[in-house]
Amino acid sequence: MDWDIFPYAQVVEELKVKLKGMRQQFEYERDQSPIEFVTGRVKPKKSIIEKARRKGVNPEEIEDELQDIAGLRVVCQFVDDIYAVVNMLKNRHDFEIFEEKDYITEKKDSGYRSFHVIIRYPVETIHGEKLVLAEIQIRTLAMNFWATNEHSLNYKYSGQIPSEIKSRLKRAGEAAFQLDEEMSMIKNEILEAQKIFNRKEEQNKQINKPERS
């Protein structure tokens, strides 16, 4: 492959900083953030080649056809936090929204749920500006737990998960979403409890802070 993987790594690092900055600003201004944590990665070249071959994508078309070479994951506490994050991304002017995929209202047959935002991100390289496609996945903690385990099983069985395990996974996906829905019903109580806990933690830090001599 004669194309450069480094712009994708740069995109991931820049977006991680920006998304974490959004979380910190929310925590500073409102005590709470819809973003729980952010992770990112660049897909290994071997995986890129295998996916391109599987999808029948020519090497010279990889940058245009594969949208998840650069991938970010934003994990939230509640389902409505996901849509709050999506709206924040839409209001930014440092990249362009290329495509949206709502796998929450229309889940995949496997039981997978998440919201994918595909963006075109302008990254500055030594050769000038380059527009890079990147995928931002936004999901709850429960969705992330399910998807992480499903990914591991797909890897173990080379994408051919036995039907019995598939059925169990699907039921587990429904259970995870039911948990999300139940937690959403008591969201205000949970957030208030977290605020009280955080205030108490801050007070304890101040009390235990050593005095300067």
C-alpha positions as CSV (number, residue, x, y, z in Angstrom):
1,M,0.0,0.0,0.0
2,D,1.5,3.3,-1.0
3,W,-0.7,5.6,1.1
4,D,0.2,7.2,4.4
5,I,-1.2,6.0,7.7
6,F,0.2,9.0,9.7
7,P,-2.5,11.6,8.9
8,Y,-5.1,9.1,10.4
9,A,-3.1,8.9,13.6
10,Q,-2.9,12.7,13.7
11,V,-6.7,13.0,13.3
12,V,-7.3,10.5,16.1
13,E,-5.0,12.4,18.5
14,E,-6.5,15.8,17.6
15,L,-10.0,14.6,18.0
16,K,-9.3,13.0,21.3
17,V,-8.0,16.3,22.6
18,K,-11.0,18.2,21.3
19,L,-13.6,15.7,22.6
20,K,-12.0,15.5,26.0
21,G,-11.9,19.3,26.1
22,M,-15.7,19.3,25.5
23,R,-16.1,16.9,28.5
24,Q,-13.9,19.1,30.7
25,Q,-15.8,22.2,29.8
26,F,-19.1,20.6,30.6
27,E,-17.8,19.4,34.0
28,Y,-16.5,22.9,34.7
29,E,-19.6,24.8,33.7
30,R,-22.4,22.4,34.6
31,D,-20.8,19.9,37.0
32,Q,-22.0,17.1,34.7
33,S,-20.9,16.0,31.2
34,P,-22.8,13.9,28.6
35,I,-19.4,12.4,27.8
36,E,-18.2,9.7,30.2
37,F,-14.9,8.9,28.4
38,V,-13.2,9.0,25.0
39,T,-11.0,6.5,23.2
40,G,-9.5,6.4,19.8
41,R,-7.4,4.2,17.5
42,V,-6.1,3.8,14.0
43,K,-7.1,0.5,12.3
44,P,-3.9,-1.7,11.8
45,K,-2.8,-1.9,8.1
46,K,-3.4,-5.7,8.1
47,S,-7.1,-5.1,9.2
48,I,-7.5,-2.4,6.6
49,I,-6.2,-4.7,3.8
50,E,-8.4,-7.6,5.0
51,K,-11.5,-5.3,5.1
52,A,-10.8,-3.8,1.7
53,R,-10.4,-7.3,0.2
54,R,-13.6,-8.5,1.9
55,K,-15.6,-5.5,0.5
56,G,-14.0,-5.7,-2.9
57,V,-12.4,-2.3,-2.5
58,N,-9.4,-1.5,-4.8
59,P,-6.2,-0.3,-2.9
60,E,-6.4,3.1,-4.7
61,E,-10.0,3.6,-3.4
62,I,-9.4,2.7,0.3
63,E,-9.2,6.3,1.6
64,D,-12.6,7.1,0.0
65,E,-14.4,3.8,0.7
66,L,-13.3,2.8,4.2
67,Q,-14.7,5.2,6.7
68,D,-13.3,3.8,10.0
69,I,-9.5,3.7,9.4
70,A,-9.5,6.5,12.0
71,G,-11.9,5.7,14.8
72,L,-13.1,7.5,17.9
73,R,-15.4,6.2,20.6
74,V,-17.4,8.5,22.9
75,V,-19.1,6.7,25.8
76,C,-22.0,8.2,27.6
77,Q,-24.1,7.3,30.7
78,F,-27.5,7.7,29.2
79,V,-29.1,7.3,25.8
80,D,-30.2,10.9,25.5
81,D,-26.6,11.9,26.2
82,I,-25.7,10.3,22.9
83,Y,-28.0,12.6,20.9
84,A,-26.7,15.6,22.9
85,V,-23.2,14.7,21.8
86,V,-24.3,14.2,18.2
87,N,-25.9,17.7,18.2
88,M,-22.7,19.2,19.6
89,L,-20.7,17.6,16.8
90,K,-23.1,19.0,14.3
91,N,-22.5,22.5,15.7
92,R,-18.7,22.4,15.3
93,H,-17.0,24.1,12.4
94,D,-13.6,22.4,12.4
95,F,-14.9,19.4,10.4
96,E,-17.7,18.4,8.2
97,I,-20.4,15.7,8.9
98,F,-20.3,13.3,6.0
99,E,-22.8,10.7,7.1
100,E,-24.9,9.6,10.1
101,K,-25.9,6.1,11.0
102,D,-28.4,5.6,13.9
103,Y,-28.1,2.0,15.0
104,I,-30.0,2.9,18.2
105,T,-33.4,3.5,16.8
106,E,-32.7,1.0,14.1
107,K,-30.5,-1.6,15.7
108,K,-28.5,-4.2,13.7
109,D,-29.9,-7.8,13.5
110,S,-27.1,-8.9,15.8
111,G,-28.4,-6.6,18.6
112,Y,-25.6,-4.0,18.1
113,R,-26.6,-0.5,19.1
114,S,-24.6,2.7,18.6
115,F,-24.7,6.0,16.8
116,H,-22.0,6.5,14.1
117,V,-21.0,9.9,12.8
118,I,-18.7,9.9,9.8
119,I,-16.7,13.1,9.4
120,R,-14.3,14.7,6.9
121,Y,-11.5,16.2,9.0
122,P,-8.9,18.6,7.6
123,V,-5.5,17.6,8.9
124,E,-2.3,19.6,8.3
125,T,0.5,17.5,7.0
126,I,4.0,18.4,5.8
127,H,2.5,18.2,2.3
128,G,-0.4,20.5,3.0
129,E,-4.0,20.0,4.1
130,K,-5.5,16.6,3.7
131,L,-9.2,15.7,4.2
132,V,-9.4,12.5,6.1
133,L,-12.5,10.4,6.8
134,A,-13.0,9.4,10.4
135,E,-15.7,7.6,12.3
136,I,-17.0,8.7,15.7
137,Q,-19.0,6.0,17.5
138,I,-21.2,7.3,20.4
139,R,-22.8,4.8,22.7
140,T,-23.7,4.1,26.4
141,L,-21.7,2.2,28.9
142,A,-24.1,-0.8,28.5
143,M,-23.9,-0.7,24.6
144,N,-20.1,-0.5,24.8
145,F,-19.9,-3.5,27.2
146,W,-22.0,-5.5,24.7
147,A,-20.2,-4.4,21.6
148,T,-16.7,-5.0,23.1
149,N,-17.7,-8.6,24.0
150,E,-19.3,-9.2,20.6
151,H,-16.1,-7.9,18.9
152,S,-14.1,-10.4,20.9
153,L,-16.4,-13.3,19.9
154,N,-16.2,-12.2,16.2
155,Y,-12.5,-12.3,16.4
156,K,-12.4,-15.7,18.1
157,Y,-14.8,-17.2,15.5
158,S,-13.5,-15.3,12.5
159,G,-16.8,-13.6,12.0
160,Q,-18.7,-16.9,12.1
161,I,-20.2,-16.9,15.6
162,P,-22.2,-20.1,16.3
163,S,-26.0,-19.6,16.1
164,E,-26.6,-20.5,19.8
165,I,-24.1,-17.8,21.0
166,K,-25.6,-15.4,18.4
167,S,-29.0,-15.9,20.0
168,R,-27.6,-15.4,23.5
169,L,-25.8,-12.2,22.3
170,K,-29.0,-10.9,20.8
171,R,-30.9,-11.4,24.1
172,A,-28.0,-9.8,26.0
173,G,-28.2,-6.8,23.7
174,E,-31.9,-6.4,24.5
175,A,-31.2,-6.7,28.2
176,A,-28.5,-4.1,27.9
177,F,-30.9,-1.7,26.2
178,Q,-33.6,-2.4,28.7
179,L,-31.0,-1.4,31.4
180,D,-30.3,1.8,29.5
181,E,-34.1,2.6,29.4
182,E,-34.5,1.9,33.1
183,M,-31.6,4.1,34.0
184,S,-32.9,6.9,31.8
185,M,-36.2,6.8,33.9
186,I,-34.2,7.7,37.0
187,K,-31.6,9.8,35.3
188,N,-32.3,12.9,37.4
189,E,-31.9,11.0,40.7
190,I,-28.6,9.5,39.5
191,L,-27.2,12.9,38.4
192,E,-28.2,14.5,41.7
193,A,-26.6,11.7,43.6
194,Q,-23.4,12.1,41.6
195,K,-23.4,15.9,42.2
196,I,-23.7,15.3,46.0
197,F,-20.9,12.7,45.9
198,N,-18.6,15.0,43.9
199,R,-19.2,17.9,46.2
200,K,-18.5,15.7,49.2
201,E,-15.3,14.4,47.6
202,E,-14.2,18.0,46.9
203,Q,-14.9,19.0,50.5
204,N,-12.9,16.1,51.8
205,K,-9.9,17.1,49.6
206,Q,-10.0,20.6,51.0
207,I,-10.2,19.3,54.6
208,N,-7.3,16.9,54.1
209,K,-5.2,19.4,52.1
210,P,-1.9,19.9,54.0
211,E,-1.4,23.4,55.3
212,R,1.6,25.4,54.1
213,S,4.1,26.2,56.9
